[in-house]
Amino acid sequence: MSALVRMASGIHRHINIKKKDTVILSSKQIPGNEKAVANIINKLYRRGAEVVYSKVAQIHASGHAHQEELKLMLNLTKPKYFIPIHGEYRHLVTHARLAEKQGLARENVLVGEDGRVIVFDKDGGRFQGKVHTGRILVDGKGIGDVGRSVLKERRELSEGGLVVVTMIIDEETGVVLYGPELISKGFVFDSATGHLIDDAQCVILEIVEEVEAGLESRVDLIRKKLQRALKQYFAFAINRKPLIVPIIIEV
């Protein structure tokens, strides 16, 4: 919804890009934004404009102050304390050294990092403790309750799909009473790969036969072996790694 995006899309309320207009992008592309920027440039060309940008001309103009401008700011404001806050840690240190050269006392130049608490009171300014910082993921109404394991599962679902294995086993004999039935989501068993179901069922039945009946942890053991074996089988057969969810019931 930036102004330039709205102009390129023809939805800006006040500015309309016309043929023979020239648009100059003096900024550099931020890594990761290349596709979005290219899309804007293409839209501007579709509207008949000429676009000048960093890859076709040396026109980059920084929005950040240079050293002499930073010195001027320090000399004009004459601060008692100085806290550099923009850039990576190496930039903060360089900026802090610049402030010291302009006459600030070293103990009054506070180079902090994310989470460091800076306190100002009657005794002056100083570091005092830390607070937790970092990304907080919002998922629906939940805040901060999505962990790495959930994100890993979602990534696997998005890339490989889901295969659910349903099976009922006799608790005493270990005989399979129902199944194994395979249900897929985002992982298609089409006519060209119809043999996959039969072969996967054979893999499952072999594992059930391997695990001795009567073990207390038999179901858990089968479940773990199933997940590992089916992932290996699908990776070998069609180079896919779906998330495997075994549902095994003993009766």
C-alpha positions in Angstrom: 0.0 0.0 0.0 3.0 2.4 -0.4 2.4 5.4 -2.6 4.6 4.0 -5.5 2.8 0.7 -5.5 -0.6 2.5 -5.7 0.7 4.7 -8.5 2.0 1.6 -10.4 -1.4 -0.1 -9.9 -3.4 2.9 -10.9 -5.2 3.3 -7.6 -3.5 6.3 -6.1 -6.1 9.0 -5.4 -4.0 12.0 -6.5 -1.2 10.9 -8.8 -1.7 9.1 -12.1 1.2 7.6 -14.0 0.9 8.5 -17.8 2.9 7.7 -20.9 6.3 9.4 -21.2 6.4 10.0 -17.4 9.8 9.1 -15.8 10.0 7.4 -12.5 13.4 7.3 -10.7 14.0 4.7 -8.0 17.0 6.1 -6.0 16.9 3.3 -3.5 18.7 -0.1 -3.6 16.7 -3.3 -3.6 16.6 -4.9 -0.2 17.6 -8.6 -0.5 14.5 -10.7 -0.6 12.4 -7.9 -2.1 13.7 -8.3 -5.7 10.6 -10.0 -7.0 8.2 -7.3 -5.5 10.4 -4.5 -6.8 10.5 -6.0 -10.3 6.7 -6.4 -10.3 6.4 -2.6 -9.5 8.8 -1.7 -12.3 6.9 -3.9 -14.8 3.6 -2.3 -13.8 5.1 1.2 -14.3 6.3 0.2 -17.8 2.8 -1.2 -18.6 1.5 2.3 -17.8 3.9 3.8 -20.3 6.5 5.2 -18.0 10.2 5.1 -18.3 11.8 3.8 -15.1 15.4 4.6 -13.9 16.6 2.2 -11.2 19.9 1.1 -9.7 20.5 -1.8 -12.2 20.4 0.6 -15.2 22.0 3.7 -13.7 24.2 4.8 -10.8 21.5 6.8 -9.0 21.4 5.4 -5.5 21.0 8.1 -2.8 21.3 7.0 0.8 18.7 8.0 3.3 21.3 7.8 6.1 23.5 10.6 7.3 27.3 10.6 6.6 30.0 11.1 9.2 30.2 14.9 8.8 26.4 15.2 9.1 26.5 13.1 12.3 29.3 15.3 13.7 27.2 18.4 12.9 24.2 16.9 14.8 26.4 16.2 17.8 27.9 19.6 17.8 24.5 21.3 17.5 22.7 19.3 20.1 25.6 18.8 22.6 24.1 15.8 24.4 25.2 14.6 27.8 24.4 11.0 26.9 24.6 9.3 23.5 23.0 6.0 22.5 23.5 4.8 18.9 20.5 2.8 17.9 20.6 2.2 14.1 22.5 -0.5 12.3 24.4 -3.7 13.2 26.6 -3.8 16.2 29.7 -2.8 14.2 27.8 0.3 13.1 26.9 1.2 16.6 30.5 0.9 17.8 31.7 3.1 15.0 29.0 5.7 15.7 29.9 5.6 19.4 33.6 6.2 18.7 32.6 9.2 16.5 30.6 10.6 19.5 33.6 10.2 21.8 35.8 12.1 19.3 33.4 14.9 19.4 34.0 15.3 23.2 31.4 13.0 24.9 32.7 11.1 27.9 33.2 7.4 27.2 31.0 6.4 30.2 28.2 8.5 28.8 28.2 6.7 25.4 25.9 3.6 25.8 26.2 1.0 23.1 23.3 -1.3 23.7 21.9 -4.4 22.0 18.4 -5.8 21.7 17.2 -6.7 25.2 19.7 -4.5 27.2 17.8 -2.2 29.6 19.1 1.3 29.8 18.0 3.3 32.9 18.0 7.0 33.5 17.4 8.4 37.0 19.0 10.9 39.4 22.2 8.9 39.4 22.5 9.2 35.6 22.3 6.7 32.7 23.5 3.1 32.8 22.8 -0.5 31.8 20.6 -2.4 34.2 19.5 -6.0 33.3 18.0 -7.6 30.2 14.6 -8.4 28.9 13.6 -11.2 26.5 13.5 -10.1 22.8 13.0 -11.7 19.5 10.2 -12.7 17.2 6.7 -13.4 18.7 4.5 -15.3 16.3 0.8 -14.6 16.3 -1.3 -17.5 15.2 -5.1 -16.8 15.3 -5.8 -15.8 18.9 -2.6 -17.4 20.2 0.4 -15.2 20.8 3.8 -16.7 21.1 2.6 -20.3 21.4 3.9 -21.5 18.1 7.2 -23.3 18.5 9.8 -24.7 16.2 8.2 -28.1 16.0 4.9 -26.7 14.8 6.6 -24.6 12.2 8.6 -27.6 11.1 5.4 -29.6 10.7 3.7 -26.8 8.7 6.7 -26.6 6.4 6.6 -30.3 5.8 2.9 -30.1 5.1 3.3 -27.3 2.6 6.1 -29.1 0.8 5.2 -32.7 1.0 1.6 -33.0 2.0 0.0 -35.4 4.5 -0.5 -39.2 4.6 -2.7 -40.7 7.3 -2.4 -44.4 8.1 -5.4 -46.0 9.8 -5.2 -49.5 11.3 -6.8 -51.7 14.0 -4.7 -54.5 15.6 -5.7 -57.3 17.8 -4.1 -56.7 21.2 -3.4 -60.3 22.0 -2.4 -61.8 18.7 -1.1 -58.8 16.8 -3.3 -59.6 13.8 -4.4 -56.6 11.7 -8.2 -56.5 11.9 -8.7 -53.4 9.8 -6.5 -51.7 7.2 -4.0 -50.5 6.7 -5.9 -47.7 5.0 -4.0 -44.7 3.6 -5.6 -41.3 3.2 -3.7 -38.4 1.7 -4.0 -34.6 1.7 -1.8 -32.6 -0.7 -0.2 -35.9 -1.7 -2.0 -37.4 -4.6 -2.3 -41.2 -5.3 -3.3 -40.9 -9.0 -3.6 -43.6 -11.6 0.0 -43.2 -12.6 1.2 -43.9 -9.1 -1.5 -46.3 -8.1 1.1 -49.0 -7.1 2.2 -46.7 -4.3 -0.7 -47.6 -2.1 -0.2 -51.3 -2.5 3.6 -51.0 -1.9 3.1 -48.7 1.1 0.6 -51.2 2.6 3.2 -54.0 2.2 5.8 -51.8 4.0 3.3 -51.3 6.8 2.3 -54.9 7.2 6.0 -56.0 7.2 6.6 -53.6 10.1 3.6 -54.9 12.0 4.9 -58.5 11.6 8.4 -57.5 12.8 7.2 -56.0 16.1 6.5 -58.7 18.6 2.9 -59.0 19.9 2.2 -58.4 23.6 4.8 -55.6 24.2 3.4 -52.8 26.3 4.9 -50.2 23.9 4.1 -52.1 20.8 1.8 -49.4 19.3 4.3 -46.6 19.9 7.1 -48.7 18.4 5.0 -49.5 15.3 4.1 -45.9 14.9 7.7 -44.7 15.0 8.9 -47.4 12.6 6.0 -46.6 10.2 6.8 -42.9 10.1 10.5 -43.6 9.3 9.9 -46.4 6.8 7.1 -44.7 4.8 9.1 -41.5 4.6 12.1 -43.4 3.2 9.8 -45.3 0.8 8.1 -42.3 -0.6 11.4 -40.4 -0.9 12.8 -43.4 -2.9 9.7 -44.0 -5.0 8.7 -40.5 -6.0 11.1 -38.1 -4.3 8.5 -36.8 -1.9 8.6 -36.5 1.9 5.0 -36.2 3.2 4.2 -35.9 6.9 3.1 -39.3 8.1 0.4 -39.6 10.8 -0.2 -43.2 11.9 -3.5 -43.8 13.7 -3.2 -47.3 15.3 -5.8 -48.8 17.6 -5.5 -52.0 19.7 -8.7 -53.9 20.5 
